[in-house]
Amino acid sequence: MTTVDLKPSEEFQFATGKGDVLLIACGALAREIVDLIERNHWSAFDVQCLPAKWHNTPQFIVPAVREKIRANRDNYKSIFVLYGDCGTGGLLDKMLEEEGIERIDGPHCYAFFSGNPEFAKTAEDEITAFYLTDYLARHFDKLIWAGLGLDRHPELLPLYFGNYTKIVYLAQTHDEQLVENAKAAAIKLGLAFEYRFTGYGELETDMAARAILGSP
Amino acid sequence: MSDDGELDLNTLNDEDLVLQVHDDLYDGLKEEVEAAVHILLGRNWTPYKVLTEALVEGMRIVGIDFRDGILFVPEVLLAANSMKAGMFILRPLLIATGAPRLGKMVIGTVKGDIHDIGKNLVGMMMEGAGFEVIDLGINNAVEKYLAAIEEHQPDILGMSALLTTTMPYMKVVIDTLKEKGMRDDYVVLVGGAPLNEEFAKAIGADAYCRDAAVAVETAKSFMARKHNQMAKG
């Protein structure tokens, strides 16, 4: 089995050599996507991931996804995008509509890992929660702590996180080290900690549906 | 220079001291900014002059470099913290000396959203530009906006959101204003990372402000139009 360990700034490609369906995805999902493909023996997919660090600068996402679509459109039967809205304010969906490409449902990965309806229900009652996924728990220090400049200026912590009360770690896998990472992140941010196992949620079901569509 | 090699702000003439404040704001040096504000006041500068020429101008430069990708959010926050410290000294003096007022703004982050970094920056820059700012904080339902509008009778309503999931609530507020026949009584400005001009137009806001500096310029421009219309009678 392939274990992808993608840094926040890295792009990534995964090709089985017989892919009919191209998945264009956020790098924060690379590990999970490859795990699902290998575990389910889905042969339909090739994967191209863009840097996860664009979470902090979502204006880069839309043009880069469009470029990937246009560069690969003629090489695949179909293309499917595995991104939430991810802070693009609807611009990703607008672009995808123009290009005639679909994406996984949901405003962000927290929602589709949890299941969109379930997340919508709980999110309303926990607006002071800061969510982590496996990826964010793995890369908290680089992507969040250093990404927000807190490594250099910890005095900014109350400005960034003063209104939050807890970290909710939405776990995709059972990994004790990641639980420890997430707990450490909560301590660092001065927040309470809550663990919630989600598994791969709608990422798995949506990919499964596409795997069938992509099969001959 | 003082004995320990540090720059003694007292030795600078007014012009150099103001330039030094701009540099210190840029570098987020809160104590230095506070010290310079005290020195300028001690030299009989009016609080309004200190505010506009030293602090606001310094933050304007920070804003430009943020927009151009030279500075990033952490640096802007440090600069803002320094400006805030300077304003803390000046605020009571500005009130006491009756500094000019351009208008009044009610501002708040919408319901379901707790993010206030951008909103706070806008509020601070608006205050620095001469607006009275009533800050409703975070997670504001339409009722809270309406109550504040009724109580404070602002010229401008500002709404902020950071989340794709919460930004549609701005339309709820604007639609409620329309239903009550109040929409045209106020300039509605919206902002926040996931927003754009198209969204602002679609929900019926007057303008989208991509950053605090744009918010100030937009607010000033709307106030100027309002005054021109009033002058025409």
Interface residues (C-beta under 8 A of the other chain):
Chain A: P58 D85 G87 T88 G89 G90 L91 P107 H108 A123 E124 I127 T128 L148 G149 L150 R152 H153 L156 L159 Y160 N163 Y164
Chain B: G28 F72 V73 P74 E75 L77 L78 N81 G112 D113 I114 H115 D116 I117 I138 N139 L162 L163 T164 T165 M167 A193 P194 L195 N196 F199
